[in-house]
Amino acid sequence: MDMLQSRESILSNNVKTVLRYLGEQYQCTFDIDEIEQDIVNGYSNLEKEIYNACHTLKIIKNRNKNNFKKVSEANKYLKMLMKEN
């Protein structure tokens, strides 16, 4: 009988939430398992993924300067990412 190994998640719930939000904004899906696998395999690292997410949120803020709701959402998710550092 094969035993399933449970592995600890590399990405925190905050980072996963932010990636889901970004997927909704850009009408795509971020495969969280694939991102974690890339980190495990050394193709990326957690710091790069957080940096890219922060940079993307800043772009969303700049593009939606006149839309208070979008800016507030982006700020909320930026704060979530800042807790990771």
Buried (B, 14 or more C-beta within 10 A) or exposed (E): EEEEEEEEEBBBEBBBBBBBBBBEBEEEEBEBEEBBEBBEEEEBEBEEBBEEBBEBBEEBBEEBEEEEEBBEBBEEBBEBBEEBE
